[in-house]
Amino acid sequence: MNKLFAIGIPTINRWDLLRPSLQKYMGIDFCNTWFFVVDNGNQVIDIEHPNLIIIKNNPAVSVAESWNQLCKAIYDKGIENALILNDDIYLGRTELTIKILLTAYPPHQFYISQMLWCSFILPCSTWNLLGGFDNNFKGAYFEDNDYNRRLKLAKCAVMIHNALNPLIFNQSSSIKKDASLNKNFDANASYYMDKWGG
């Protein structure tokens, strides 16, 4: 099995979008890669695969906490990098593409798509340096801004690369399906500004 990276995906109400992508990932694109899915929506996950581990939360947890769960599960398995994907995208890349990204250049401390946080790679070494995502951000939004700021303050080497750009990109599909998932936006914005002074 691939020990260089594993894939983590949080989902709350878009199993309909994740299911076909996951089938392509496990059947074609990433046959020797571990998959970790955090289900925050008590959905019926009707796929079983030896490379797939499902983490169920009831009640649901925030995006920050979901990312933390995924990263911890991946690193605890002795895997070096966590490739985190949104549930409403299809990456359209292969194991080889990601391995080349992680090995063909001088090592970076964070990798992200040109479409930003829908697809990113967090190495275990960076996690150990900066810690996890801030669980004080409730629901969704600003947990990514916060981590981005921490990366900059720590002068981490960040690579923005089109190899992480998804082939299919459905922006904020969970929010489109359930607008109440956006209820913490203002509170998270206030917490972010209080934390960083603007």
C-alpha positions as CSV (number, residue, x, y, z in Angstrom):
1,M,0.0,0.0,0.0
2,N,1.0,3.6,-0.7
3,K,2.7,5.0,2.4
4,L,3.5,8.4,0.9
5,F,0.0,9.8,1.1
6,A,-3.6,8.9,1.9
7,I,-6.8,10.6,0.9
8,G,-9.2,12.1,3.4
9,I,-12.7,13.5,2.6
10,P,-15.3,15.0,4.9
11,T,-18.9,14.9,3.9
12,I,-22.1,16.0,5.4
13,N,-24.9,15.8,2.9
14,R,-23.4,15.2,-0.6
15,W,-22.9,11.4,-0.7
16,D,-24.7,11.7,-4.0
17,L,-21.7,13.7,-5.4
18,L,-19.0,11.8,-3.5
19,R,-20.1,8.3,-4.3
20,P,-19.2,8.3,-8.1
21,S,-15.9,10.1,-7.5
22,L,-15.0,7.7,-4.7
23,Q,-15.7,4.7,-7.0
24,K,-13.4,6.2,-9.6
25,Y,-10.7,7.0,-7.1
26,M,-10.7,3.5,-5.5
27,G,-11.3,1.6,-8.8
28,I,-9.1,3.5,-11.2
29,D,-7.1,6.5,-9.9
30,F,-5.7,5.5,-6.5
31,C,-6.0,1.7,-6.3
32,N,-3.1,1.3,-3.7
33,T,-4.1,4.3,-1.5
34,W,-6.0,4.4,1.8
35,F,-9.2,6.4,1.9
36,F,-10.7,8.0,5.0
37,V,-14.2,9.5,4.9
38,V,-15.6,11.5,7.8
39,D,-19.4,11.3,7.5
40,N,-21.1,14.1,9.4
41,G,-24.5,13.6,8.0
42,N,-25.4,10.1,9.2
43,Q,-25.6,9.2,5.5
44,V,-26.0,5.7,4.1
45,I,-22.5,4.9,2.9
46,D,-23.3,2.0,0.5
47,I,-19.7,1.3,-0.6
48,E,-17.4,-1.2,1.1
49,H,-13.8,-1.5,0.1
50,P,-10.7,-2.9,1.9
51,N,-8.9,0.5,1.4
52,L,-11.9,2.6,2.8
53,I,-12.3,3.6,6.4
54,I,-15.4,5.5,7.5
55,I,-15.5,7.8,10.5
56,K,-19.0,8.6,11.6
57,N,-19.9,11.6,13.7
58,N,-23.3,12.0,15.3
59,P,-23.8,14.9,16.0
60,A,-21.9,16.5,13.2
61,V,-18.6,18.2,13.9
62,S,-17.1,21.3,12.2
63,V,-14.9,21.3,9.1
64,A,-11.9,22.0,11.3
65,E,-12.6,19.1,13.5
66,S,-13.3,16.8,10.5
67,W,-9.9,17.8,8.9
68,N,-8.3,17.1,12.3
69,Q,-9.9,13.6,12.5
70,L,-8.8,12.8,9.0
71,C,-5.2,13.9,9.4
72,K,-4.8,12.1,12.8
73,A,-6.2,8.9,11.3
74,I,-3.8,9.1,8.3
75,Y,-0.7,10.0,10.3
76,D,-1.6,7.3,12.9
77,K,-1.4,4.8,10.1
78,G,2.2,5.8,9.4
79,I,1.4,7.7,6.2
80,E,3.5,10.8,5.6
81,N,1.0,13.1,3.9
82,A,-2.8,13.8,4.0
83,L,-4.4,14.7,0.7
84,I,-7.7,16.3,1.8
85,L,-10.5,16.7,-0.8
86,N,-13.9,18.2,-0.8
87,D,-16.8,15.8,-1.3
88,D,-18.2,17.8,-4.2
89,I,-15.2,17.6,-6.5
90,Y,-13.5,14.9,-8.7
91,L,-9.8,15.3,-8.7
92,G,-9.1,13.4,-11.9
93,R,-5.4,12.6,-11.0
94,T,-3.5,9.4,-10.3
95,E,-1.3,8.0,-7.6
96,L,1.7,8.7,-9.8
97,T,0.8,12.3,-10.3
98,I,0.6,13.0,-6.6
99,K,3.8,11.0,-5.9
100,I,5.6,13.1,-8.5
101,L,4.3,16.3,-6.9
102,L,5.5,15.2,-3.5
103,T,9.0,13.9,-4.6
104,A,10.0,15.7,-7.8
105,Y,10.5,19.1,-6.2
106,P,12.3,20.4,-3.1
107,P,10.1,19.4,-0.2
108,H,7.3,21.8,0.6
109,Q,5.4,22.2,3.9
110,F,2.0,22.6,2.3
111,Y,0.5,21.9,-1.2
112,I,-2.7,23.4,-2.4
113,S,-4.7,23.7,-5.6
114,Q,-5.2,27.0,-7.6
115,M,-8.8,26.7,-6.5
116,L,-7.4,26.7,-2.9
117,W,-8.9,24.6,-0.1
118,C,-11.0,22.2,-2.1
119,S,-7.9,20.1,-2.5
120,F,-4.7,20.3,-0.4
121,I,-1.9,18.2,1.0
122,L,-0.7,18.6,4.6
123,P,2.5,16.7,5.5
124,C,2.7,15.2,8.9
125,S,5.9,17.2,9.6
126,T,3.9,20.5,9.1
127,W,1.1,19.2,11.3
128,N,3.7,18.5,14.0
129,L,5.2,22.0,13.6
130,L,1.9,24.0,13.5
131,G,-0.6,21.7,15.2
132,G,-4.0,20.9,13.9
133,F,-6.9,23.1,12.7
134,D,-8.5,25.4,15.3
135,N,-11.6,23.6,16.6
136,N,-13.0,27.0,17.9
137,F,-14.3,27.6,14.3
138,K,-17.8,26.2,14.3
139,G,-19.4,24.6,11.3
140,A,-17.7,26.0,8.2
141,Y,-15.6,29.0,7.1
142,F,-12.5,30.8,8.3
143,E,-10.7,27.6,9.5
144,D,-8.8,27.7,6.2
145,N,-8.0,31.4,6.5
146,D,-6.7,30.7,10.0
147,Y,-4.4,27.9,8.9
148,N,-3.2,29.9,5.9
149,R,-2.2,32.7,8.3
150,R,-0.4,30.3,10.5
151,L,1.6,28.9,7.5
152,K,2.6,32.4,6.6
153,L,3.7,33.4,10.1
154,A,5.8,30.2,10.3
155,K,7.3,31.0,6.9
156,C,6.3,27.6,5.6
157,A,7.1,26.8,2.0
158,V,3.7,26.5,0.2
159,M,3.3,25.2,-3.3
160,I,0.3,26.1,-5.4
161,H,0.1,23.5,-8.1
162,N,-2.3,22.6,-10.9
163,A,-1.9,18.9,-10.2
164,L,-4.3,19.5,-7.3
165,N,-6.8,21.3,-9.4
166,P,-10.0,19.2,-9.6
167,L,-11.4,18.1,-12.9
168,I,-14.9,18.6,-11.6
169,F,-15.5,21.5,-9.2
170,N,-18.9,22.1,-7.6
171,Q,-18.3,25.0,-5.2
172,S,-20.0,24.8,-1.8
173,S,-22.4,22.2,-2.8
174,S,-23.2,21.2,0.8
175,I,-24.2,24.8,1.5
176,K,-26.3,24.9,-1.7
177,K,-28.2,21.9,-0.5
178,D,-28.6,23.1,3.1
179,A,-28.2,26.9,3.7
180,S,-28.2,26.4,7.5
181,L,-24.7,25.0,7.3
182,N,-23.6,28.6,6.8
183,K,-25.1,29.8,10.1
184,N,-21.7,30.2,11.8
185,F,-20.2,32.5,9.2
186,D,-20.5,35.8,11.1
187,A,-19.4,34.2,14.4
188,N,-16.4,32.6,12.8
189,A,-15.5,35.9,11.1
190,S,-15.6,37.6,14.5
191,Y,-13.5,34.9,16.1
192,Y,-10.9,35.1,13.4
193,M,-10.7,38.9,13.7
194,D,-10.5,38.8,17.5
195,K,-7.8,36.1,17.3
196,W,-5.6,37.9,14.7
197,G,-6.5,41.5,15.4
198,G,-8.1,42.0,12.0
